[in-house]
């Protein structure tokens, strides 16, 4: 009703119009839902159709056991009109009835009807408060809209209509009407035989040319005993409800019925329709299906713990005997209900369709249960598929964290990944100053927490600047720019990453002193070879002298400084970076080398480098990356613990820094994705993402080597822990 109210407000129409339109739509909906054939077979005219609606609802209640259908009772009047009695528990919906009945009359019987309310009360005869609406149903002339439109242009049809208004059709009128309906010159469309007959009957106001008169025998050729055995569940009672006769099966179940003259309402109550147990009420609803239920207090002791028996059947008034015949059957839907009442199929008469109903319904229930099982299995499979997809994503994320995405995809497909040469890339190494002393004075868990806190921030910065994390060994952290995705801004990306990790390191405490830790950073630019090594735990490794020199830049660096080789300096020389010259230094295995220090980015603010939202007060020219100053906002207090030393603002989603070779539109992004699918690792391939791994090979200091061994520390810090390889997990 709330929906109806809203519809009325929006459309500006009364509620009865909305409900009537809904009734017409609901009739069409029922037809489309598969009930068209069933509805057409209810009766040959509108009276029979309405009369059998309750029987249809009773049948449907077998499948829809929660169904609470309205009830209909129809009475014929002498003038051809009908009184339709409508009963319902749901108040205010009676305006739907004219829509449904009108649509059915027009569709099934080619007649138009008008329905008006003549009485509206709370039903007093019925038990329970039910809305009782009485409609006056008046039938209009016969033809449907299409047929009336066809005949509307015929003068002959108009003349016949005027003659019908003056007097009843005589035989000549009927013949003329028959010719008109059959087509003739007016309507050449061929009509079916039954359609012609229906037209004659309606035009003749119900008078058939040939009637039917049943023939009855002079005496009833069936003895009493056979009748009671053949109809084991029938009962005959008079106006005072005294039992005159009963079938053998109902006598067996209710032994009290063997005493003739007892009152029927002592042993039974009426379940449907909900009327008082009087002969006058039964006569009003004599065309309805009646359901009786036995009373528990009147049943034998053996029935006291069982469900009560229900009988379903029709009432027939025998005028000559002034008695009512109740032809009924047990109302049983399943074998389970039969077993609950400790009855058997043999207790039901062979001609009774209740036998077929029980067995067919049992088969239907079995099919429904099978269907429900399939639905449950389908839902389980859907849930499992969803979980499998989630686990697959987790597995892929883990795999992509170990190998570049396109490399991992090739390995998953069983393809061999060819090694490739990258003519120019930039490699960065970093480590913690005095890490050996820290390890000697702290518990292992403190070291793990410190490194995890630091590496979480470093990993976030790899996303900000789109550089490839290659490995972490102990306190050493290595990234590369331009591998495995070649980009022209590889040196700028690594330089900004280096500036970011210097800032991030100030937020990590030294567990020994409580002060911020210090890190050394070394950067070198040059060519490398890259490929997948191993089968059980494949690693994407870099080989070449560029790896060695980058490691030397870190080991010969200065705390909290970014040490650049000459080639890295020339790549950054005209890229808005401030750098200072260190001069020539002796590098182990390489001799004298001219090196530099990276100071800051002249144009990018700190928030840009750290991947944080840029504030209005931030200035691109502010010396945000000046590492000679220890800022109060980044330096943690001495009483903070290692597990809480990451700045809160770094917890936000990383915002990627813009570079000149960063795709700026969907077309470039799509182009890169398409290229990544067909590219190989020859140094000219493209991919949309890259992730880091932990390689593991050993080479001499001076020979080309993978990047995890042979790194040189100053003589004052020759750590024995360099011989121990440790892989750290993220502690969240």
N, C-alpha and C positions, 0 to 999 in steps of 0.2 A: 504493500500500500504506500510505502514511502516512495518507491519508484513511480507509482501512478501519480502521487501528489506532485513530484518534481516534473513529470511529463506534462501534467495539466498546467503548471505555472509557465513552463517553457512554450507550450503550444497555444495556451490561452483557450483551452476547450474544457468542458465539464468532464468529470471522472467517468460518467456512464458512457460517454462516447469513446474514451480511451479503452475502457474495459470491453466494450462491444467490438471495437476494431481488433483488440487482442484475441477475442473469442474467434473471430473469423480467421485470423492468422493461425491460431492454435489448431483449428480444424485442418488447415492446409499442412501444418507441421506434422500432425498425426499421420496424414496420408503419405507424406514424404518419408516418414520414419518406418513405413512398412505395415501400417494398420489399415491401409486403404481397402484391401480385399476383405478383411475381417469386418470392417464397418459396413461395407456394402451388403453383406450377407445377413445383417441383423434383422431385416424385415423388408417386405415388398412395398410398404407405404410408410409414411411418417409416423403413424400411430404405432405400428409394430416396431419401428426403429427405436422410438423412445421407450417403448414397453420393455425392450430387451437390453437397454443400456446397463441396468443393474446387473444383469447376468454377465455382460462383458466385463464389468468391473470386478465381479466375483471371480471370474476366470483369471484376470490379470493379477489379482491379489495372491494367486498361487506363486507367481514369480516375484512380485513386489510385495513382500509380506508386511512392509511398513506402510503400505498404501492406505490412505484414508479418503476414499472416494465419496462424492456426494451421491444422493439418492434421488431417483426420478419416479414419479407416479403420474399417469395420464388418464384422463376421463373423457369419454366422448359425449358430446352434446347433440341434441336432436337437429340443430341447424347446421351440422357438419363441423362446427368449431370444436376445440378441445381445451380442457383445463389441464395445464401442466403444473404439477406440484414438485417443487424443488426444495430439498433438505440438505443442509450443509453445516458442518462445524465451523467453517471459516466464514465469518460475517463480512458483508460488504462486497462480495464478489459476484452477486447474482446477475449483474449486468453483463457478465461474460456469457450467460446462457443464451440470450437472443442471438448473439454473434455466432455461437457454435451451431445451434439448432437451425438458424436461418441459412448458414452456409451449407450444412448437410442437406437441408430440404432442396435447395437450389441445385446442388451438385448431383445428388442421388435420385431425386424424384421430379426434377424440372418444375418445381413449384416455388412460388414466392409466398412467404408468410409474414404476418405482422404479429408481434407479441407485445402485450401490455400487461402491466402488473395490476391485478384486481384485489389482491390481499397480501398483506405482509405482517406476519406475526411470529412470536416465539411459539414453537410447536409444543402444545400441552399434552397431546396424546402420547408423544414419545418420551422415553426416559432420557434424561439429560437435555440440556438446553441446546436446541438446534434451530437455526434460522429456517423458517418455512415461508417460501414465496410461491404464490399462485399466479401463473401467467395464463392469459386468455390467448390461445393460438388460433388465428384465422387464416385460412388458406385462400390465396388469390388464384386467378386463372393460370393455366398449366404450363404454357410454353416458356422456355428459357429465353435469355436475352437475345441470343443469336437467332433463334427461330422467330421470335417476335419481330426482330429487325427485318428478316426475310419477308415476312408477311405484311409488314407495315405499309408496303408500297402497292399492295393488291387491293383494288376496289371490291373485289369479290369477298376477300377476307373481312374487310370493314363492314360490308353489308351483312355478312353472317354474324359478326359480333353484335351488330345492332339487333338482329333478330333474336339472338340468344338473350339479350337483355329484356326483351318484351315477353318472351314465353320460353318454356322448356323446349329442348330439342325433341322433335318427333323422329320417327324412323327415317323420314326423308332427310331431315337435318343431319342425322348421324351419317347417312350415306354420303351426303355432300361434304361433311367434315372429314370423313374417311378419305374421300377423293382428294380433298385439299391437303391432308397430311401425307398421302402417298406421293404427292408431287404435282402431277398433271402439268398444266401449262404454267402454273404459278411457281412451283418449286420442283425442278427436275431432279433434284438430288434423291437418290434411292434411300429409303428408310428401311431399317430392320423390322422384322416381323413383330418382335416384342415391343418395339418403340411405337409401332402403329396401334397395337392393342392397348398400350398404356394411354395413348392419346384418345382413343375411343372411350375408354373407361372414364377418363377425367372429364372429357367433354360431355359425356352422358351422365355426369354426376353419379358415378358409381354403379350404373345399371349395365350388367353384362347381357350380351345378346343370348348367351347360353349359360345357364346357371348350373350349380352343383348341389345335388340333394343326396346326403348320405343315407345309407340303408342300415337299419338296426334289426337284429333278430328279435323274435317274439319273446324268447326267454334267454337268459345268460347261460351260455354253454361252457360253464366252468364251475366246478364245485368249490365249496368254501376252503377245504383242506388244500387243494391245489393252489388256490389264490394266495393263501397265507404262506405256503412254501415257496411259490414262485416270486412273490414280492415280500421277502423276509423282513424288510424294514418299513413297511407301510403302517399307518395308524388311521383309524376313523374315530371321530369324536363329534358330539352334538353341540348345541348352542351353549349348554352349561359346562362344556369342556369335559364331559364324562366320556371315557374311553369305551367304544363299542366293539372295536376289533383291532388287532395288532398282528404284525408278522412274527414268524417264529424266532428269527435272530434277535429282534429287539426285545422279545419276551425273555430270551436267554440272558441277555445283558442286564435288563431291568425286570427282574422277576415280579415286581409289583404290578406290571401291566397284565399279568395273567388273571388278576381279579377285575372282572368286568364292572364298569360303573365307577371306577376311581377317577379322580380329577387329574387331567393331564398336566396342569400347571404345578401340581405337587412334586412331579418328577422331572419336569423340564422347565427351562427358561428360554426366552427368545433372545438370541444374540443379534440376529439381523433379520429384518429391519428392526430398529430400536423402537418397538411399539409395546404398549401394555398387552398382556396375555388375555385378550378378550376376543370373542368371535367377531364383533363389529370392527375392531382394529384390523384383524386379519383380513376381513372382507374388503377393507379399503385398499389394502396392499396385496390383494390376491394374485396380482400379476408379478409380484416380486418374488425373488428367491428367498425362502425362509431357512434360517439356520437355528436349530435347537441344540441346547447343551444340557446334559444330565446334571442333576443336583447331587452334590457329594453326600449330603446327609441322608439321601434316600437310596443310595447305592449299597450293594452288599459289601461285607467286610473285605472281601478280596479286591474290591475296586477302590478302597479308601486311599491307598497309597499310589494309585495310578492317575495319569491325566484323565480328565473327564472326556467322555465320548461326545462328539458333535455330529449332528445329522443335518444334511443339506437336501432340500427338495422343494417341490411346488405344492401349493394348496389348490384343491378342486372342490368347489361347493356343489353338493348334490341336493338340488332343490326339492326333488320328490321325497327324499328321506330327511331333509332339513339337517344334514350332517356334513362335516368337512372331511375330505380325504387328503391325507398328507402322504404323498409318494416321495420317499426320501432314500438316501444312501449315506453311509458313513463318510464324514468329511475327513479323509486321510490323504496326506500329500506324499509321504515317503514311507519306505519300509521301516524306518526307525520309529515313526509314529505308530505304525501297526504293531511293532514289537512292544512299545511302551504300554500299550493297552492289552497286551497278551492276546491279541487276535491273530487270525490267519486268513490267508487269501480265500480259503474254503468258506469262511463265514460270510463272504460277499457273494451275491447271486452271480452266476456265470454271465448273464446278460448285462450286468451293471458295469458301466465304463469306469467305475472307480478302480477296478483291477488294472485296466490299461493305464489309467492316470497315475497310479502308484508306481508301476513299473517304468513308464515313460519318464515320470518325474525323477525317479531314481537314476535313470540313465542320464537325464539332463543335469542332475546334481553332480554326477560323476564327471561329466564333461566340463561343468563349471569349475569343479575342483581342479581338474587337469589344467584348465585354462588359467585358474588362479595360480597354480604352481608354476606354469610357464611365465606368468607375469612376475611372480616373485623371483624366479630364476633370472628373468630378463633384468629386473631391477638390481639383483645381486651382481649380475654381469656388468651392468652399467656402473655400479659403485666400484666394482673391482677394476673396470676399465679406467674410471676416473683416478683411482688410487695408482694404477699402473702408470697412467700418464704423468701423475705427479712424481712418482718415483723415477720415471724416465727423465723428467726434467732435472731432478736432483742429480741423477747419474751423469746426464749430459753437462750440467753445470760443473760437476766435479772433474769430468773429462776435459772440458774446455779450460778449466783452471790449470790443467797439467800440460795441455797442448794447444796450439792455435786451432781455431775452430775449423778452418778448412782442412787442416792436417788431420784433426781428429775425425772429421767426416770421411776423409779418404781411407783412414785406417778402419773405421767401422764398416765401410763397404768392401773391405778386404783388398783394397788397392795398395800398391807400393808407392811410397812417397819418395820422389827423387830429391836428392840434395841440390841446393842452388847457391849461386854466388851473388852476393850483394856488394855492388861496387863501392857504396858509401853508406855508412851508418854511424851512429854516435852511441858509445857505450859508457855507462856510469857504474862505478863501484863506490860503496860507502861502508864504513865500519865504525864501531864505537871506540872512542879513545879510552885507554886503560881498561879494556874489557877483561884482560887477564887478571888484573888486580881485583876487579869487581867480582869475578867468579870465585876467586880465592877467599873472599870475605863474606859471601852471601850464601844463603840456602838455594838449592836448585830451583825451587818454586818461585823465588824472588826474581831469578834470572829469566825464567820463562814468562812471568807476568810483565816484566820490563820490556822484553823483546816483543811480546805479543802486543803490548800497548803501542809500541813504536811502529811495528810492521802494519798494524791495522790502519794507521794514518798514512803510511807510505803506500799501501795498496789502494787507498782511496785516491791518492794523488796520481797513481797510474791511470785511473779512469779519467781524471780531470784533464790530463795532458795526452792521453791515448798513447802511452809508451808501453812496451812489452816487458813484463817482469819475467826475468829468466831464472833466477835462483835466490835462495837465502840459505846460507851455511853459517850457523852460529850467529855472530853479530854482523856478518857480511850480507849486503843487499845489492843486487845487480839488476839493472834495467838496460834496455836498448831501444833506440829510436830508429825507425826506418826498416825494421825487421819484425815480423815477416811481411809487413805491408810497407812497401817503399813509399816514402813521402819526402817532399823537398824540404820540409821544415823539421827534419829529425833533430838537428842540433838545437834549434830553439825550444823544442818540446823537452828535450833532456835538460837543457839549461834551466828552464822554468821549473821542471820537476826537482832539480837540485836545490833551487832557491826555496821551494816548498818544503823539502824534507829538513832543511836547516831550521826553518821556522817551526816545523812540527816537533823536532827534537827538543826544542826548548820547553815543550809541554810534557816531557817524559822525565821522571825523577831518577836520579842515581840512587839505588837502594842503600848504598854505603854512606854517602855524604848528605843525601836529601836534596842536593842541588840538581839543576837540569843537566842531563847528560850532554856530552859533546861528541860530535861525529866528524869524521874526515870524509871528503868526497873527492873523487877523481874522475875526469872526463877525457875521452879521446875519440877522435873521428878517423875512420878508415874503412877498408874493405874487410869482409868476413865471408866465410863459408858457413852454410846452415843446413841442417838435415836432422832426420829422426834417427836416433841411435837406440838399439835394443829392441826386444820383442815382448818380453814379459812385462817390463815396466819401461815402455818407450819414452825417450826424452828428446826434446827438440833442442839441439846443442849448437853453439857457435864455435867456430874454429878460426884461428889466424892470429897473426902478430898484433892485430888491433886489440884483441882481448888482453894480451900480456901487457901492452903499454898502458891501457886503461887501468889495469890492476896496479901497475907501478905508480901511476899518477895518484892513486888513493893511498898507497903505502908510504909514498914520499910526501904526502900532503901535510897540512897544518890543521889543528883542531878548529872546528867551526868555520873552515874555509873551503871553497870549491876550487880545486886545483885543475887547471886546463893545460892540455898539451898545445903545441904550436898549431896543429891542424884544427883542433877544436876552436882555438882562438880565431883563426882566419875565417871559419864558418860563421862565427858570431860577431865579427868585427863591424859589420854594417847593419846589425839587426837590433839597434836600440838597447844594447846591453853595456853597462859600465864595467870595465875590466882594468886591472892593474898588472904591471909586469913584475914577475918574480925574478927573472934573470936565468942564468945558466945554473943547473944543478947536476950532480952526478947521479945517474939512475942505474941501479944494479942491472947488469946484463945489457945495457943500452948506451952506456957512456954518458957524455954531456948532452943535456937537452935544455932548450930554451922554453920556459913554462910561464904561465900567467895565473892570476886569481880572478874569478868572477865575483863581482861585488853586488850588483843589483840590476833589475830591469827598469829602464828609464820610463817606460810608458805604462806598465801594468801595475795596478795596485795590489796590495797584499790579498784582499778578498778574491780577486780574479785568480791569482796564482794558487790560492788554497781551495778554489772551487766553491766559495761561499757567495751568497747574494751580495751584490755590490750596493753599498750604502750611498746616500746622496752626498755625504761629507767626504767620501773617498775621492782622492785626486789621482789621476793617472800619472802625474809627474811627481807625486810625493815619494820620497825615498823609503817606500814601505819595506823594501828588501835589504835595507842597510843592516848588515850583520855586525857592525861595530857597536850597535846599541842593543842593550838588553831591555826589551820592553816589559813594562809591568804587567800588561794584559796577557802576555804569553808566558811569563815566568811564573811557575807555580810556587805557592808558599811551602815552607819547609815541613809543615805538619801534614801535608796531603799524602795519601798513600798512593802506591803505584797503580792500583786498580781504578783510581778516580782521577788520574792526572790528564786525561784527554779533555781538551776544551769542549764545552757543551756545544759551541757553535759548529764544531767539526762533525757533530753527529747528524747534521742535516744532509739531504741528498746532494751528492757531488754534482756541481755544475761545470760542464765541460768548457774549457777555455777555447776561444775561437782562434783558428789559425788560417793562413791564406789558402792552404790546400784542403781545408775542411769542407766537405760537401755542404752547400747552402740551400739546396732545394731537393724535392722528391725525385726529380729526374736524375740528378747526379747520384743520389743514393741508390736508385734502382739500377743505374748503369754499373755501379761498383759491385752490387750484389750479383748481377748477372755475370760480370767478369770473374768474380771470385769462384763461381761454380765451375768455370772451364779453365781456370788458371793452374799453373804448377808452381813449384818453388825454384824457379830459375833466376830469381832476382828481378823479374819483370812482372810478377803476378800481383794481383790485387785481392784484397779481402776486406770485409767490413769490420771484423773484430779480431783481436789477438789476445792471448792469455799466456801466463807464464808457467814454467815448470822448474824442476830441479834436475839438471844434468849431472852426470857422474863419470868422468874419465880422468886419467892422470897422465901428465906429460912433463918433460923437463922444463926448466925455467926459460931456456933460450929458444926452444923449438916451438913451432905453432902448437897450441894446446887448447883443450876445452877450458872453460872459464872457471872451474871450481878448484883448481890446484895451482901451486907454484906462486902464489901471491907473496910478495916480500914485505916484511915489516921492518921498521927501524931496528937497529941493533939493540936499543934500549928496551925494546918491547918484542922480544922473540918468544911468542907464546907457544907452549907445548900443546895447548888446546887446539892448535891448527890441525893436528893429526886426527881430531875427533870430528866426525860429521854428524850433525843433528838436524832433524826436520821438525819444525814447530807447527803445531796446530793452533788455530784461532780459539782462544778461550773467551766465550761470550758470557 
